[in-house]
Amino acid sequence: VVWALSVATIISATNGLWDIFWGFAQNELIAVLPPNLLLLPLFARWLIGPVRRRGLYWREFH
């Protein structure tokens, strides 16, 4: 349940960031896109880290 709530929180936060991102992107896509691409690996590491520490792996969710 906690995992599902955290996922829902992450998704809603990501949607908010995505709306902000598109607001900028419509005007300055080239200026905004590279910094966001650089943040993706950090976000992925932050998201995957706790999952690995708990011993939960992708195959268990299928």
C-alpha positions in Angstrom: 0.0 0.0 0.0 2.8 2.4 0.9 4.6 1.6 -2.4 1.4 2.3 -4.3 0.8 5.6 -2.6 4.4 6.7 -3.2 4.0 5.7 -6.9 0.8 7.7 -7.1 2.6 10.7 -5.5 5.5 10.4 -7.9 3.1 10.2 -10.9 1.1 13.2 -9.8 4.3 15.2 -9.1 5.7 14.1 -12.5 2.5 15.2 -14.2 2.8 18.6 -12.6 6.4 18.9 -13.7 5.4 17.7 -17.2 2.8 20.5 -17.5 5.4 23.1 -16.5 7.9 21.5 -18.8 5.5 21.7 -21.8 4.6 25.3 -20.9 8.3 26.1 -21.4 8.9 23.6 -24.2 6.3 25.2 -26.5 8.4 28.3 -26.5 12.0 27.2 -25.9 12.2 23.4 -26.4 15.9 23.5 -27.2 16.7 25.6 -24.2 14.7 23.5 -21.7 15.2 20.0 -23.0 18.9 19.3 -22.3 18.7 20.1 -18.6 15.7 17.8 -18.2 17.5 15.0 -20.0 20.4 15.4 -17.6 18.0 15.1 -14.7 16.4 11.8 -16.0 19.3 9.5 -14.8 19.2 11.1 -11.4 15.5 10.7 -11.1 15.7 7.1 -12.3 18.4 6.3 -9.7 16.3 8.0 -7.0 13.3 5.9 -8.0 15.1 2.6 -8.5 17.3 2.8 -5.4 14.7 2.2 -2.7 13.1 -0.6 -4.8 16.4 -2.4 -5.0 17.2 -2.0 -1.3 13.9 -3.6 -0.4 14.7 -6.6 -2.7 11.8 -5.8 -5.0 12.6 -6.4 -8.7 10.7 -5.7 -11.9 9.8 -9.3 -12.5 7.8 -9.5 -9.2 5.3 -6.9 -10.6 4.4 -8.9 -13.6 
